[in-house]
Amino acid sequence: IEDGPTESLYTETVTVLSSSGQRAANIELNPNPVAGEGPVAFRVQAGSQGGVFRIYTVSGELVRRLDFAGDNASWDLKDRTGSPVSAGLYLVLAEIKLAGGSQARAIARLVSIR
């Protein structure tokens, strides 16, 4: 966020509580908000065994699916067709495989500024 000669970076972590029997987890998005063409780094808890990130518009349209191994991934701010996404608010949902075979879910908000 630009404020005169000073720039600030805001990073947000959102925790989702689940009643479905699956564990809740955190997603760290960096940078957030993101300006320009990205990329945005996604990170989940250390020791994760991979999973999938799904990025949605606030109206519920699937923008992109990112399968990942380990505990991180990167998004180039492009949709499924390879076109740059518009400025706006996006929801990032993660399904994470944990050690021992259990799974966790998480959700975070990402702001794209053009």
Secondary structure, 3 states (H helix, E strand, C coil): CEECCEECCCCCEEECCCCCCCEECEEEEECCCEECCCCEEEECCCCCCCEEEEEEECCCCEEEEEEECCCEEEECCECCCCCECCCEEEEEEEEEECHHHCEEEEEEEEEEEC
